[in-house]
Structures are given as structure tokens and as C-alpha cells.
Amino acid sequence: MTKSALLDGGEPGQRDSASLWDIINTCTGKYPDRPAILSPTQPANLYARLTEHKGPEQKHAGSLYQRFIKRAADPWYHVSSYALSWVLPPPPPPPPAKVDFLVWSFGELQRASLRMGQYLRDCGVRSGSTAVCLLPVSAEWALVMSTCALNGYVIATLDHKLLDAENLDALQELIYELCPSLFVVATLREVTAVAALKNRQMASGICLARLPPTHPAGWVSLHDIAESEPAGGPATASAPCDAESTAMIVYTSGTSGKPKGCAIKSSLLVQSLSAISGVPLLPCTGTVISGSAAQSRCPFLLLGIWASGNSAALNAAATPNGETLLLTMQATRPVSISLLIGQLSAIYSSPKQTKDATRSIRVVVLIGSTITQASVKRAGEVFSNATIQTGFGMTEAANVTTWKSKVPRADKFPAWNGIAASGMIAPGSKVKIVDGNGSICRRNEVGQLHLGGRGVISGYLGGARANLFYSEDSDRWYICGDSALVDDAGYLYVVGRTDSIFKRDGTTVISASVENLLEMQFTKSVVAVTDITLKDGERGLFAVFQTIVPCSCDKINQLVSKTIGRSHRVDGVASLAELGFNRWPTSIAGKIGYSALRAAAEESLHARLTCSILPV
């Protein structure tokens, strides 16, 4: 009997009724002197007045602070991840006598968060208000996340690129939708830009930079908050937040149109963090956080690692790339890392990639819609001491997949037509693959991916695209923009965006299969293959190489025809530079921007065709 592509991950474990406030406050009470964040590119004494003890608790708290400083300077703490990476460790090189970059303990982070909360309450920003954060990944971004969690504010994470002049109209629309009571930005220029926008209510603002005397009304520098004294003495926590209240608003990347807001309840957020929060206490840095602070991945990862009592290293570079990620790993020696495929490619092609830089990593989680077999293989080569794991989830539906048993080795990873499995369906989640007629597909058939279960949000803000959400048999479902299949063993394979898959010569064409083949064949190349519309209206494929194209289009098609089939032939090949890019374009989420590549490829092909038909 043929199995259907409808899978139920079963009942999850007992649901934690705690709120985000409970998790972070409890963690701080248990581990006040354990490091919470490490930021190698930021100074050690940043906002020291904000994190120091105030008032009558000075004596007791000071001893905790001294214990933290002692621990932070302890060589065994800073080389433990380094030592874990060796099967038979030789004597490691002596570490520096003290840390010369920012390290905040849970106690310091809580004190700073409570002081900020007290200041904001004194300014009239009440619990339940929405705070718009327009910062990249940094210690200040982490502080805003903690402040909102501990003081009952709804955190709305927006892309800091919205502050660019050409994006201010889009930011204005989001402000009308969110009605925030607080903004957090980095520079005076950004303060001026936000202050000029309209808001339906009075709002306060915090700027990381020091402000001149003539700054817009209602704004304050974070340095001024740090140097001020709380009006009522030492800051205290506000009342615990309701587990069913909204904790966070995250916007989608907009790959299928205008970005849409997802309101995430505290209880759903806590449930989504369960996989990370179950990590045991580590004698070393827990993970690295790098990417878009505006998307759900970075906030979820930060809060999840905090919930486990472990620390996060922040890749707080002005322009995060493969080199800055490697430097962050070298400085903090984390035990795990979560990477988008574009980030993996940046590390793989970096001239600074060495075994020493990555040797502390024991777990690598590759995420993104479609993950190829070549990406898993390259991750295994870069992180030779690590288990390579794939995953799939969305802001609209978190924790879709898991690995219920031991994760296969990188060279034994389950794959379908060059696409790596994303795991099996996680407890509490459901998946079905649906054909064009709305019927559930059979196993091993490609169809549209529908996600169901407890992790699905109720809908988008303002009721946008309500047709993507539906209820069936008491379950909430979300119609994903990706196509996928489920094999006989129950593995899920996400094969690409539904609108990028087409038929040619009677065969379903999947660009990721060609991308995988080219990266397997040309092992030093980083490749992206996008679908395009040809001049005659037919669909085709275009291969983009990061640097030099290794051979002609004809030779590439000989390889493709022999290995996959002529239906998957490419209609054009170019390097990034030939398409006018000096680096990979990215979406808001930090993924490779295939839509930008598609537009450039179509323009390039049209220009070549025009030149070829001009009279001599």
C-alpha cells in the first residue's frame, strides 16, 4: 500500500507554561555569574555604569561580580571549547591573562535590563507597549531583547536597512501598523530619520550614540541612561508577563511579496525554544549568533541559549562575512553554530578558513529552505570535528523538523536528487504535501508544503494573506511557499520555492539539483542556480558562479545532461561580477537573493541576444 505524504510528529512533551520572563529571570537567579554574551568586536567596558551594582545590595552583588571576573579570566574557561575539539588534546597555547572584549554575565545583563526598564517606565512606557528595535546583531541588540523580556514589552525586530533613505516609506507603513511606544536606533542620523516619521501615539527613543543638546525631543542616549540614577533607588523587576501575551513581532523576509508581521505569543515562543533550552550547562561558549537581527532565527537562538544557562558569542561586525565569523569563533571558541547556506559558503571560500578557526565547533545546524548534498559535504569539510545537522522551520511555523535518532555522517546523509533531508517531523508538528488539485500526494511526489500543529501562528498582522491559513480537524495549517516531498523513511526534503519549479520536456525541473551537481563537480566554486523567463516566454535556468566560471556553458550542459537529464540544462552562465555584483545579493533574512540574481540574469541574456542580432 502506498503511503500518503501526510505526517504527524505526535504529541510533544509536557508544555512549559512559563513565560519568557520566567525563563530568563529564573536562569539569572541560578547562574548570575555565568557569561551570557561575548562580543569580540566591542570594548570590554561598554556601558559599565549600566551593568554595575547600585544601592544597598552592593556588598553581596560585588562578590558575585568579582567571582565572574575571576572566572572570565580563568584560562580553563576560555580554552575549554578549544580543548574539547581535540580527541587527545596536546597542551594548548596559553590564553591571554584577561579578556579584552565585551563579556556580560547573566547578572550584569539583568541589572542593565532592569535599569533600562525602570527608566522607560519613568518615561511612561508601560508594560505591554511595543518597542521597535532597528539594530544589527550586537551587545546592545541583546540588551534590548533582554529588557523587553524582563519588563513585559513587545519586541518588534526590524531590519536596520529600513533606515536608509530609499526605505523610509516602507518603515512609515510598519510604524502605522505597530504603533510603537519606543524606538531603538544606533546613530544621530537614524534618530533624525525616525523623528521625522509620523506615529499614531507619542513615542520615546533610545540612541546608542551620544546626542547633541539640539537632538529631537523624546530621545535619549543609552550612555545617558547608564550614567543616570534610578529615581526610586535600585531597579527592580516588573510583574511577570502573561504566558499568552504577545512577546515578539517578527516580519517575514518578503521573498513572496511585501513583508508580513507575525505576532508570537510568549507561550509559543517558549515552546519554540525548547530544543535549544534543553542543552546542558557547558564549560564554554554555547553558540555563535550571526545574521539578520530582524528575522526570527537570531532572536530565537539568543533566547534559547539563554534559557539553557549558556552563552552566546555575537558576530557584531559592521559588515558580517565569512572572515568576521571565523574571527568570532577563534576569539570565543563556541561549541555550536547555526548557519544559513550563504554563511557556510562565505566561510568555505574565505582565505582565512583554517582547521584551528573551526576546531571547537561540535554541532553545525544548516538551515534555510533548500539544503543541497554539496552544502552538507562542505560543512563536513570545514567543521571536521562536528556533527552536521539540517533543519527546517519558518517564522509562521517553528520547529517543523527534528532528528529523532543519531544524525547521519555528512558522507552518508540522506538525499533526494542532490537535495539533503531536513530531518523528520518534530513532535507537535504536522506536514502534508499537496498537489495542484488540493489532494495529498503520495510519498516521493513533489507538491506544495503545508505546515500544521501547535507551532503555527494565528495569522499575519492586519489579516494580510488570510488565505494562507486554514483550520482542519481542529488543527491550524499554513500554506508554505515551498515545494517538498516525503520519502518512504519519513524524511522531509524541501526542494525549492513553488514558483521557481517548472516543467520542461515533460520533466519537473528543480534548480537546486543543478546547483548541487555544479558544486559537487567544481569543488572550489560557490554556485547559485536560478530559474529565469526566456525571451520567448519559456522557463529556463541560469547558473551564477561566485568568481570565475570554470568552463563553457556547453560543457556544463554536457555534464548536466549526462548526470541529471537534458531537461535541467542551463540557458546561461555568468560570474557575479559579470552580472554587476561584487558579492552575493541577500534578502532581509540574509539568504542569497535569488530574485536579484534572476533579474540580472534575464537582463544579461536579453543584452547578449540583442548584440547577436545587430547587423555587422
GIKA-V506999 format. One line per field, one symbol per residue. ss: DSSP state (2 for helix, 1 for strand, 0 for the rest). phi: phi as a letter, one per 30 degrees, with the letter a starting at -180 (. if undefined). burial: + if it has 9 or more other ideal C-beta (glycine too) atoms within 8 Angstrom, else -. A space follows every 10 residues. Layout:
ss = ???
phi = ???
burial = ???
This chain:
ss = 0001011100 0000000002 2222222222 0000111110 0000000222 2000222222 2222222222 2200222222 2222000000 0000000000 0111122222 2222222222 2200000001 1110000022 2222222222 2001111002 2220222222 2222222200 0111100222 2222200000 0001111000 0000000011 1222222000 0000000000 0000011111 1000000000 1111122222 2202222000 0000001110 0000022222 2222222000 0111000000 0222222222 2200011111 2222222200 0000222200 0011111000 0122222222 2200001111 0000001000 1100000002 2200110011 0001100011 1111000001 0100001111 1110010001 2220022211 1100111111 1111110000 0111111222 0111001110 2222222222 2000001111 1110000011 1111100000 0022222222 2220022200 0111102220 0000010000 0102222222 2222222222 222000
phi = .ddcccbbdi dddeddddcd eedddddddd bdcddcbbbd ccddcdhedd cddbiddedd dddddddddd ddcdedddcd dddddcdbdd eddddddbdc bdbcdddddd dddddddddd dddjddejdc cccccdeadd ddddededdd cicdccccdd ddddedcddd dedddddchd cbcbbcbded eddddddcbd bdbcbbcddd cdecdedicb ddddddddce dciedbddde dddcddcabb cddidckdeb dcdcdedddd dddedddddd dcdaddaccb kdddcddddd ddddddddic cbccdcddbd addddddddd dchdcbacbd dddedddecd dcdbdddcdd dcbcccbkdb bddddddddd ddcdccdcbc ababedadhd bacdbdddde dcddbbhicd dcjcddejcb bbccddcicd ddeicdaddc cbjdddddld eiidhdddca cahiccbbdd dccabbdddj dcbcckdedc cbcbhicdcb ddddededdd dcdcccbbcc dbcdedjdca bbcccdbddd addddddddd ddcckddcdc cabadeddcj ccaddbdedj dedddddddd dddddddddd ddcddd
burial = ----+++-+- -+------++ ++++++++-- ++++++++++ -+----+--+ ++++--++-- ++-++-++-- +++---++++ ++++++---- -+------+- ++++++++++ ++++++++++ +---+-+-++ +++++-++++ ++++++++++ ++++++++++ -++---++-- ++-+++++++ ++++++++-+ +++++-+-+- --++++++-- +---+---++ ++-+++---+ ----+-++-- +-+-++++++ +++++----+ ++++++++++ +++++++-+- -+-+++++++ ++++++++++ ++++++++++ ++++++---+ ++-+++++++ ++++++++++ ++++++++++ -++---++++ ++++++++-+ ++++++++++ -+++-+-+++ ++++++++++ +++------+ --++++-+++ ++++++++++ +++++----+ +-+-++++++ +++-+++--+ +--+----+- ----++++++ -++++++--+ ++++++++-+ +--+--+-++ ++++++++++ -+--++++++ ++-+----++ ++++++---- -----++-++ +--+--++++ ++++++--+- +--+-+++++ ++++-+++-+ ++-+++-++- ------
